[in-house]
Amino acid sequence: MRSNFFLFLIFSFLTTIELNSFGQSQKSKPNVLWILIENIGPEFSCYNYSNIKTPNIDRLAAEGALFENAFTNAPVCSPSRSAMITGMYQNAFGAHHHRSHTTLSNSVKTLPELFREAGYFTALGNGYQGKTDYNFSIEERILWEGDDWSQREEGQPFFAQLTLNHTHRGMHWHNPKDPRSWMHEKYRDSLIPVDPEKIKLPSIIPDNFYIRADWASYLNQIQVADFHVGDIISRLKKEEEYENTLIILMGDNGRDFIRNEYWLYDGGLHVPLIVFHKGVIAPHTVNSKLVSGVDISASLLNACGITIPDYMHGIPFLEENAREREYVFAARDRIDDAYDMIRSIRTKKFRYIRNFMPKRPYTQHRGWLMHFDPAFPLIKYMSDHAAHELNQVQIQYTASQKPIEELYDIINDPEQQNNLANHPKYKQEITNFRKRLKEWMLDIDDKARIHEKPSDVRQVIFRDYIVFPSLEEQYNHSKIEEF
């Protein structure tokens, strides 16, 4: 009788544990590790990109879910990170200009603050770069309690973020003594360099020996990032935390090449997104739903059973209550010394772009590009001295003005070369996108209506070079009906 009573107690305990379809307790608190890789598109072999080997990232994708249609809300790091960490569109609270100043309302809490309130230890860096680069001050807030998850209390779950900056364009790409470079000796036994002659360049990029070498270096840097992903996973397994850690790996914005990063085409916004959560996400999952960078905070909170604040614009794409979105919105504003205002909508079939400053060319001066991206000065030179050698997309990129509207059929034109905005066949689509964009901008109260002052530019070096908008160019939200 006593034995039967003991068995009854065990049975009662087990039945009180809520199990999901893959057998994991929903009452347990998983760790969360967010890996951000800088300036990267979905150039992994698990995304069917050839001429590259990313075995560690591929393995993570095979054990979890690969999202095919993930897009950030800005094509450069600081506004994109500001949106992801708050779950709010950057242009809804004044964080839309790259490396600018704004004030985040005390009623808005960032993702790590919400995890900390839920009992998590929050750690930034964890042996790698601890990049924040938000367009608001965090001095009076406690986002991160430490720089490594090992500093937490015994048994305490952690929310950790780290950045792999190896793929960020810079001099380290070409310095064999820099441990971030693919040429460093630590990678010689595990990294097979990409052959520049075998790669396929995007149509926008002029094709010559130097440009091919530059693109190959980018791919090699991705392989270096993959090497470190392997180290990170090995550490989790060694510490017996891997199976209880939700891992999210993604790019902070698109790849750093002309007409890619800084612009609202897919090259500047389409990022890899891989999520692993053993026992919750089925292995070998491939998901084609649209995911926005602003959805990350809501999704991680939802996956860990933490209430999603009402002010968040994102919707969860993980776990219970996951929903699908029809549109992904994005915004481009001032980046370094180049002032512009562009808004975009992406569906699974189309990308719509509205240029609010069409008289400003794509190739307006950018100090960073002139020094670090060999294709930028080359294409500017070609437009002046060898324009006949430019293809259709290169001619558009080097034109003196931008079209007011752009529409691209992603299915038939994945590189977005053929602008359909003035084609009679797509009049209904253009009308719908205009309506949706206007509704979105008014709904979030797009802060482009508040004109940036030179004192708000966080990078002082650019203040004297920025051409701030004239009265004619300034966005006036009261005239948005003129769309």
Long-range contacts (C-beta under 8 A, 24 or more apart in sequence): 20-279, 20-280, 22-279, 22-280, 22-281, 22-282, 23-279, 24-278, 24-279, 24-280, 26-305, 28-244, 29-118, 29-119, 29-120, 29-157, 29-304, 29-305, 30-157, 30-244, 30-245, 30-246, 30-277, 30-303, 30-304, 31-149, 31-157, 31-158, 31-159, 31-160, 31-241, 31-244, 31-245, 31-246, 32-115, 32-120, 32-157, 32-158, 32-159, 32-160, 32-245, 32-246, 32-248, 32-300, 32-303, 32-304, 33-126, 33-149, 33-158, 33-160, 33-161, 33-162, 33-232, 33-236, 33-245, 33-246, 33-247, 33-248, 34-159, 34-160, 34-161, 34-162, 34-248, 34-296, 34-300, 35-161, 35-162, 35-164, 35-229, 35-232, 35-247, 35-248, 35-249, 35-250, 36-81, 36-131, 36-161, 36-162, 36-163, 36-164, 36-250, 36-251, 36-252, 37-163, 37-164, 37-167, 37-222, 37-225, 37-249, 37-250, 37-251, 37-252, 37-272, 38-77, 38-131, 38-163, 38-164, 38-165, 38-166, 38-167, 38-168, 38-251, 38-252, 38-253, 39-77, 39-167, 39-168, 39-169, 39-251, 39-252, 39-253, 39-254, 39-255, 39-256, 39-261, 40-167, 40-222, 40-225, 40-251, 40-254, 40-255, 40-271, 40-272, 41-251, 41-254, 41-255, 41-260, 41-267, 41-270, 41-271, 41-272, 42-270, 42-271, 42-272, 43-218, 43-219, 43-222, 43-255, 43-272, 44-222, 44-226, 44-272, 46-274, 47-272, 50-200, 51-194, 51-195, 51-198, 51-199, 51-219, 52-194, 52-219, 52-222, 52-223, 53-192, 53-223, 53-226, 54-222, 54-223, 54-226, 55-226, 55-230, 56-226, 56-227, 56-229, 56-230, 56-233, 57-226, 57-229, 57-249, 57-272, 57-274, 59-233, 60-229, 60-233, 60-247, 60-249, 60-274, 60-276, 61-274, 62-283, 62-284, 63-276, 63-278, 63-283, 64-247, 64-274, 64-275, 64-276, 64-277, 64-281, 64-283, 64-285, 65-274, 65-275, 65-276, 65-281, 65-282, 65-285, 65-286, 65-287, 66-273, 66-274, 66-285, 66-286, 66-287, 67-273, 67-274, 67-275, 67-287, 67-289, 67-291, 67-317, 68-286, 68-287, 68-288, 69-270, 69-288, 69-289, 69-290, 69-291, 69-348, 70-250, 70-270, 70-271, 70-272, 70-273, 70-291, 70-292, 70-293, 71-266, 71-269, 71-270, 71-271, 71-290, 71-291, 71-292, 71-293, 71-328, 71-330, 71-346, 72-251, 72-252, 72-253, 72-254, 72-269, 72-271, 72-292, 72-293, 72-330, 73-269, 73-292, 73-293, 73-294, 73-328, 73-329, 73-330, 73-331, 74-253, 74-269, 74-293, 74-330, 74-331, 74-332, 75-253, 75-254, 75-260, 75-261, 75-262, 75-263, 75-264, 75-268, 75-269, 75-330, 75-332, 76-253, 76-261, 76-262, 76-332, 76-335, 77-131, 77-133, 77-252, 77-253, 78-133, 78-134, 78-135, 79-135, 79-331, 79-333, 80-252, 80-253, 80-293, 81-131, 81-132, 81-133, 81-134, 81-252, 82-134, 82-135, 82-136, 83-293, 83-294, 84-111, 84-252, 84-293, 84-294, 84-296, 84-297, 85-110, 85-111, 85-112, 85-134, 85-297, 86-110, 86-111, 86-297, 86-312, 87-111, 87-294, 87-295, 87-296, 87-297, 87-298, 87-308, 87-309, 87-311, 87-312, 87-313, 87-314, 88-294, 88-311, 88-312, 88-313, 88-314, 89-294, 89-313, 89-329, 89-331, 89-444, 90-135, 90-331, 91-331, 91-333, 91-444, 91-446, 91-447, 91-448, 92-313, 92-444, 92-445, 92-446, 92-447, 93-136, 93-447, 94-135, 94-447, 94-450, 95-134, 95-135, 95-136, 96-135, 96-331, 96-333, 96-447, 96-448, 97-135, 97-333, 97-334, 97-452, 97-456, 97-457, 98-135, 98-333, 98-334, 98-335, 98-336, 99-133, 99-135, 99-336, 99-457, 99-458, 99-459, 100-135, 100-334, 100-452, 100-456, 100-457, 100-458, 101-135, 101-136, 101-137, 101-455, 101-456, 101-458, 102-135, 102-136, 102-456, 103-136, 103-137, 104-136, 104-137, 107-311, 108-309, 108-311, 109-309, 110-138, 110-141, 110-143, 111-159, 111-296, 111-297, 111-300, 111-301, 112-143, 112-144, 112-159, 112-161, 113-141, 113-142, 113-143, 114-297, 114-301, 114-306, 114-309, 115-159, 115-300, 115-301, 115-304, 115-306, 116-142, 116-143, 116-145, 116-159, 118-304, 118-306, 119-156, 119-157, 120-156, 120-157, 120-158, 120-159, 121-145, 121-146, 121-149, 121-151, 121-152, 121-153, 121-156, 121-157, 121-158, 121-159, 122-146, 122-158, 122-159, 122-160, 123-147, 123-148, 123-149, 123-151, 123-152, 123-158, 123-159, 123-160, 123-161, 124-160, 124-161, 124-162, 125-162, 126-160, 126-161, 126-162, 127-162, 127-232, 127-235, 128-162, 128-163, 128-164, 128-165, 128-228, 128-232, 129-162, 129-163, 129-164, 129-165, 130-161, 130-162, 130-163, 131-163, 131-165, 135-458, 159-300, 162-232, 163-252, 164-225, 164-228, 164-229, 166-221, 166-224, 166-225, 166-228, 167-218, 167-221, 167-222, 167-224, 167-225, 168-256, 169-218, 169-256, 169-372, 169-373, 170-372, 173-217, 173-218, 173-221, 174-217, 180-221, 180-224, 181-221, 181-224, 182-217, 182-220, 182-221, 182-223, 182-224, 187-223, 187-224, 187-227, 190-227, 191-220, 191-223, 191-224, 191-227, 192-223, 193-220, 194-219, 194-220, 194-223, 202-257, 202-259, 202-260, 202-267, 202-415, 203-391, 203-393, 203-394, 203-415, 203-417, 204-257, 204-258, 204-259, 204-260, 204-267, 204-393, 204-394, 204-397, 204-415, 205-257, 205-258, 205-375, 206-375, 206-378, 206-379, 206-382, 206-394, 208-378, 210-374, 210-378, 211-374, 211-375, 211-378, 214-373, 214-374, 214-375, 215-257, 218-255, 218-256, 218-257, 242-278, 243-278, 243-279, 244-278, 245-276, 246-275, 246-276, 246-277, 246-280, 246-300, 246-303, 246-304, 247-274, 247-275, 247-276, 247-277, 248-273, 248-274, 248-275, 248-296, 248-300, 249-273, 249-274, 249-275, 250-274, 250-296, 256-373, 257-373, 257-375, 258-369, 258-373, 258-375, 258-376, 258-379, 258-397, 259-362, 259-393, 259-397, 262-332, 262-335, 262-338, 262-366, 263-332, 263-342, 263-362, 264-330, 264-331, 264-332, 264-342, 264-343, 264-344, 264-351, 264-353, 265-351, 265-353, 265-408, 265-416, 266-346, 266-351, 266-410, 266-414, 266-416, 268-332, 269-330, 269-344, 269-346, 275-318, 277-303, 277-318, 280-319, 281-318, 287-317, 288-348, 289-317, 289-324, 289-325, 290-324, 290-325, 290-326, 290-327, 290-328, 290-346, 290-347, 290-348, 291-317, 291-325, 291-328, 292-325, 292-328, 292-329, 295-325, 313-444, 327-436, 327-440, 329-437, 329-440, 331-446, 331-448, 333-448, 334-452, 334-457, 334-466, 335-366, 336-366, 336-367, 336-368, 336-459, 336-462, 337-365, 337-366, 337-367, 337-462, 337-465, 337-466, 338-364, 338-365, 338-366, 338-466, 339-452, 339-466, 339-467, 339-468, 339-469, 340-364, 341-448, 341-469, 341-475, 343-437, 343-441, 343-446, 345-433, 345-436, 345-437, 345-440, 346-410, 348-410, 349-409, 349-410, 349-411, 350-407, 350-408, 350-409, 350-410, 350-429, 350-433, 351-406, 351-407, 351-408, 351-410, 351-416, 352-405, 352-406, 352-407, 352-429, 352-430, 352-433, 352-437, 353-405, 353-406, 353-407, 354-404, 354-405, 354-434, 354-437, 354-483, 355-402, 355-403, 355-404, 355-405, 355-406, 356-448, 356-473, 356-475, 357-402, 357-469, 357-473, 358-401, 358-402, 358-403, 358-404, 359-401, 359-402, 359-473, 360-401, 360-402, 360-473, 361-398, 361-399, 361-400, 361-401, 361-402, 362-396, 362-397, 362-398, 362-399, 362-402, 363-397, 363-398, 364-467, 365-465, 367-462, 367-465, 392-417, 392-418, 393-417, 405-430, 407-433, 434-483, 437-483, 438-480, 438-481, 438-483, 441-477, 441-480, 442-477, 442-480, 445-477, 446-475, 446-477, 448-475, 448-477, 449-475, 449-476, 449-477
